[in-house]
Amino acid sequence: MIKSLFWFTLRLLVFLIILLPIDYFVFEAVLKLTFGFSNYFVFVYFTLVVFFIQIYINRSLKKRPQVFIWTFMGALGLKMFLSLLLLVIIMYAGVNEPKVWAVNFVSLYFAFSVFSVLQIMKAQKSSTSNEIKG
């Protein structure tokens, strides 16, 4: 569990090291907008949500397959609800260029969701192969 969490954290950091400069470049160089506090906050939010979802779902891997599926779907549903709530709150709080910011938020949501699902599928596959071997 600890070893797999270490490798997941390392992959998450590499993902952030790749994604953050790309997003910064798009805002600053392409769109000529300021990459502000709200943008950094969204990266921190998605990183923490993906990290804690991974921990929560890894615990359900050792249980019955139905429990894993319920946990997986519940965690993704909760992430979607919290993300939508955060999007609405930040939009009403007032950001520069709200349409651009919303598109960026949704694209980051999609990127982090794909990353999260791929990592969960990898953990689920290795958990299943460990059960078969041992």
C-alpha positions as CSV (number, residue, x, y, z in Angstrom):
1,M,0.0,0.0,0.0
2,I,2.8,2.5,1.0
3,K,4.9,1.5,-2.0
4,S,2.0,2.0,-4.4
5,L,1.1,5.3,-2.8
6,F,4.6,6.5,-3.3
7,W,4.6,5.6,-7.0
8,F,1.2,7.2,-7.4
9,T,2.4,10.4,-5.7
10,L,5.5,10.5,-7.9
11,R,3.3,10.1,-11.1
12,L,1.0,12.8,-9.8
13,L,3.9,15.2,-9.3
14,V,5.3,14.4,-12.8
15,F,1.8,15.1,-14.2
16,L,1.7,18.4,-12.4
17,I,5.2,19.3,-13.6
18,I,4.0,18.8,-17.2
19,L,0.5,20.3,-16.9
20,L,1.1,23.4,-14.8
21,P,3.7,25.1,-17.2
22,I,1.4,24.3,-20.2
23,D,-1.6,25.9,-18.5
24,Y,0.6,28.9,-17.5
25,F,1.9,29.3,-21.0
26,V,-1.6,29.2,-22.5
27,F,-2.8,31.9,-20.1
28,E,0.2,34.2,-20.2
29,A,1.6,33.9,-23.8
30,V,-1.3,32.8,-25.9
31,L,-4.3,34.4,-24.3
32,K,-2.4,37.3,-22.7
33,L,-4.2,36.9,-19.4
34,T,-2.8,36.8,-15.9
35,F,-2.3,33.4,-14.4
36,G,-3.6,34.3,-10.9
37,F,-4.3,32.9,-7.5
38,S,-7.6,31.2,-8.7
39,N,-5.6,29.2,-11.3
40,Y,-3.1,28.0,-8.7
41,F,-5.9,27.2,-6.3
42,V,-7.6,25.0,-8.9
43,F,-4.4,23.0,-9.4
44,V,-4.1,22.5,-5.6
45,Y,-7.8,21.5,-5.4
46,F,-7.5,18.9,-8.2
47,T,-4.3,17.5,-6.8
48,L,-5.7,17.0,-3.3
49,V,-8.9,15.6,-4.6
50,V,-7.2,13.1,-6.9
51,F,-4.8,12.1,-4.1
52,F,-7.5,11.5,-1.5
53,I,-9.7,9.7,-3.9
54,Q,-6.8,7.4,-4.8
55,I,-6.2,6.6,-1.1
56,Y,-10.0,6.0,-0.5
57,I,-10.3,3.7,-3.6
58,N,-7.1,1.8,-2.9
59,R,-8.7,0.7,0.4
60,S,-11.7,-0.8,-1.4
61,L,-9.5,-2.8,-3.8
62,K,-9.1,-5.6,-1.1
63,K,-12.8,-6.0,-0.7
64,R,-15.4,-7.5,-3.0
65,P,-15.6,-6.2,-6.6
66,Q,-19.0,-4.7,-6.0
67,V,-17.6,-2.6,-3.1
68,F,-14.9,-1.4,-5.4
69,I,-17.3,-0.3,-8.1
70,W,-19.6,1.5,-5.6
71,T,-16.6,3.2,-4.0
72,F,-15.2,4.2,-7.4
73,M,-18.5,5.6,-8.7
74,G,-19.3,7.4,-5.4
75,A,-15.9,9.0,-5.3
76,L,-16.1,10.2,-8.9
77,G,-19.7,11.5,-8.3
78,L,-18.5,13.4,-5.2
79,K,-15.6,14.8,-7.1
80,M,-18.0,16.0,-9.9
81,F,-20.4,17.6,-7.4
82,L,-17.6,19.4,-5.5
83,S,-16.0,20.6,-8.7
84,L,-19.2,22.0,-10.0
85,L,-19.8,23.7,-6.7
86,L,-16.3,25.2,-6.7
87,L,-16.7,26.4,-10.3
88,V,-20.0,28.2,-9.4
89,I,-18.5,29.8,-6.3
90,I,-15.4,31.0,-8.1
91,M,-17.4,32.3,-11.1
92,Y,-19.7,34.3,-8.8
93,A,-16.7,35.5,-6.8
94,G,-15.5,37.3,-9.9
95,V,-12.7,36.2,-12.1
96,N,-11.2,38.0,-15.1
97,E,-12.6,36.5,-18.3
98,P,-15.0,34.0,-16.7
99,K,-15.7,32.1,-19.9
100,V,-12.0,31.4,-20.5
101,W,-11.6,30.5,-16.9
102,A,-14.5,28.1,-17.0
103,V,-13.2,26.4,-20.1
104,N,-9.8,26.1,-18.4
105,F,-11.4,24.6,-15.3
106,V,-13.4,22.0,-17.2
107,S,-10.3,21.0,-19.3
108,L,-8.3,20.6,-16.0
109,Y,-11.2,18.6,-14.5
110,F,-11.1,16.4,-17.6
111,A,-7.3,16.0,-17.5
112,F,-7.2,15.1,-13.8
113,S,-10.1,12.8,-14.2
114,V,-8.4,10.9,-17.0
115,F,-5.2,10.7,-14.9
116,S,-7.1,9.5,-11.9
117,V,-9.1,6.8,-13.7
118,L,-5.9,5.5,-15.4
119,Q,-4.2,5.3,-12.1
120,I,-7.1,3.5,-10.4
121,M,-7.4,1.1,-13.3
122,K,-3.6,0.4,-13.0
123,A,-4.0,-0.2,-9.2
124,Q,-7.0,-2.4,-9.7
125,K,-5.2,-4.5,-12.3
126,S,-2.2,-5.0,-10.1
127,S,-4.4,-5.8,-7.2
128,T,-6.3,-8.5,-9.2
129,S,-3.0,-10.0,-10.5
130,N,-1.6,-10.1,-6.9
131,E,-4.8,-12.0,-5.8
132,I,-4.4,-14.5,-8.6
133,K,-0.7,-15.1,-7.8
134,G,-1.0,-15.3,-4.0
